[in-house]
Amino acid sequence: MAKMRISISLEQEQAERIRQHAERAGLDVSAYLVHAATWQMAESDAIEEQFAGVDALIAGAEREAGEMTGESAAEPVELTEQERREIEEALGLVHGRDRQGRRPGHAA
């Protein structure tokens, strides 16, 4: 496989830090940058794969919402008291509160 040259521009301070890190890793700057970019791409691919199902659900929900008529979208939804409690509890967890209403790591 033929190699390709890519030119990048960066501040002198950034270039020096990269050179120092590459030296500590026992690599030349090119090998160090290729290694760093390859690692970042693998991490991004893994994250995208992990969330592919969630992304598909969101896309489906957005499609359904876009298909709603003005009348069906305007209809209010009445929740039961149990549904309200479940939603409040879920939102509390999302916002970092435990089941007693305290935020982990914060004084009560």
N, C-alpha and C positions, 0 to 999 in steps of 0.2 A: 504494500500500500504506500502510495506516495505521500510524503509529508507536505503540509501546507504551512506557510508562514503567516502569522497574524500579528499586526502591529497594534499596540495599544499606547495610549497617552495617559500619563498620570503625573501627579505632583512629585517632586524630587524626594520629599519626605516619605511619601507612600512607597516609592521605588526602593528607597533605602531600607525601610522596614521589611519589605518583601524579600530583599536580598539577604538581610540578616536572618529572617526565619528560614529561608531556603538553605542557607549555610548551616544553621543549627540542625536542620533535618537531614543534612548530608546530600542535598540535591542542588542542581543548578537551577537558576531562576525559571527557565522554561519548564523543566520537569516539575518543579514546585507548583507553578501556576496550573499546569495540566492536571496535577493531582488534586489541587484545591477545587478546580472547576468540575472535575469528574465526580468528586465527593459531593459537591453541591447539587449536581444534576441527579445523582442517585438518590439523594435525600428528597429533592423535589418530586421525582418520579414516585417514590414510596409514599409521600404525603398525598399526592394526587390519586394514587391507587387506593389508599386507605379511605379517602373521602369520596370516591367515585359514586358510591351508593347514595350518600347524602346529597351530593350534587345533582344526581338524577332525580331524587325526590323533590328537591327544590325546583328544578326545571319543570317537572310535572305540575307542581303546585302553581307555579307562575303561569304555565299554559292554561290550567283550569281557571285561574283567576282572570286571565285575559279573555276567556270565553264567556264569562258571566255577563248576563245582561245587567243593565242598570237597576232593574227591579229586584233581581235576585241578590245582587250585591248590597242593596239598600235595606234588605229585610234584617231587622235586629234579631240576634240570637240570644235566647234566654238560657242562662246556665242554672243548673241546680246548685244548691248550697255546697254539696260535695264537690262538684266540678270547680266551683270558685276556690274552695280550700286547696284542691289539688293544684290548680294553676298558681295560686299565691305561693304554695310550697315550692313548686318547680322554679318559679321566678326568683324566690329567695335563694335557692341553691345556685342558680345561674349567676346571681349577683353576689355570691360568696357568703351567704348566711347559712348557718346550720339550722337544724330543726327547732332549736330553742330561740331563734332569731338573732343569735350572736354571729358576728363575723369572725371566722377563724383567725387567730393571731392578734386579736384586739381585746382589750380589757372589756369586761361586761359592764 
